Amino acid sequence: MQGVHGMTLEEQHAADTNYATQDLYDQIRAGNFPKWDLMVQFLPPEQAAALDYDAFDDTKIWDSVPEVKVGTMTLNKVPDNYFEATEESAFAPSAMVPGIEASPDKMLQGRLFAYADTQRYRLGVNYQQLPINRPLVPVNNNNWDGAMQRAGHKGSINFEPTNADGPKEQADAKYSEYPVGGTTQQRKISKPDDFRQAGALYRSLSPVDRDHLIKNLASDLGQVKSVDIRSLMVAHFYAADKDYGARMAKAVNVTMAQVQQAIAAHPEQFPAS
């Protein structure tokens, strides 16, 4: 809510590498608490399927779906103990409350397992019992034993179903059901629409922001020694927006003829035109 601010390439090179952290701490201590509006988008499955791009493609935004404000998050203090509040924090998209479920986004589906698995390796199997990770309300996830278990379970029944006094299934916490389909092979997204939104974003920028974007991209891409690789990368910018591509070509010292050759050599990567 304080706005989005950035640095030029030259300012970044001159800045203290700890600038962002120091600025955050200074602002909080001064009472200028950073705030973020939390916005969500809702899209029924039938409307998601009707989009001309894959709704669950991580490279896309739902540009036709309004945002709904859920609330405002305020960061109003720095950690009392930096290590406990940061190094022991463990984020995983699989940690959800009933009523919120995972979408069929392929990237998310992989992370549902991978993130939690990483936290178990990094912090231990009972990492969710650490103060920074556990809920503020009482919770019983029926996880038993393991290193540093401190939930205080009593008895010996840790499975369900059972006719003894043990865990009971919560029917109202079951995930909803929806049909799924797929193959056993990795496949490209069926509705890729790879370049439209990228071009729209470039065209939405002010002339000054476009200048900075070209300079920032070229500072890295320009270091690539292979002309073929530079040409192929510029071809992707050109497919998004011709001005975008032409300026990038000039910035990284490739010709438009080389860009066209890259497009012709890789027809699978570019839309027919």
Steps between C-alpha positions, in 0.01 A plus 500: 500500500807725516535457125746305289848648484817379334857591427671567174777263400757757605336551841494125559872471430575783744262394777584308813417133441301509826300803387154341483524335842639813663231718345228260618630502858541878503147560371342264753694651790391847384135391511457508123361149490497333155152388395370276226144459379428129456301449181357177360338400173214252465443300185254206476641193320274541199616859451864397546459241225350762266806731511711516184808417709558238767363642826757304699805600298734673748622740233152651456285739698121493508479834323124487456408407858436770764695503825318484833657648813524256791676727747815697573820350638717728716861430596522687829804355677841351439573151636586471868728212406615515139600133479179361649278728293678461166737204482246269668201622300368243255258586223323232299190527280376170645430674833136592437191528715180319401319690227817597313637241258766463234422573137613268216791735426784260415763713671294520819427128498873425502564751776230359727740215571837657431474799734381305803757228430775762494385643835500155661857447383611849603326537837378154596184301459316703765591842363137611518520491879764774509349826632549689173314233301221377726154659490389737774197279563509142638555244227528123484645373173537145635872497422667268751857447613809588302791721600417774753131405529337712769125476436442292813292222343367239741428133432624274223239537224625727222304363207148507358259327460500332839233398750727613782528852631720642225496761223169548322457603138351847450261465209454877468875543439511278191614655175241564233495269202546591137586296190863495389674375189843482352772282356810326628722723288606860542313712249485867409203699621227463240418874493842662542436861380864565582547859390176701518514592868873569487446746217207663677712550811778665299254733328346595836831640626593865484783600263734539798412156635553348155846657489587353838362158401712485185810613688449248782437206267790589273741528793472124547410369154775712347759296689404180316778422253295291258339711226254218431377500860473878512308498173261229618429683825438827316264312270276431798487869588426577133213250497350680800536846347695609193629820661602301805697257285657763280627697798635187668678400177677833488583486872669158481659550157310259278338582166135457412609259227653280770178525702292390199738210441452390862122509458522295180732248665264444795144506362372298799577790734320774309143553383427489131511846345 
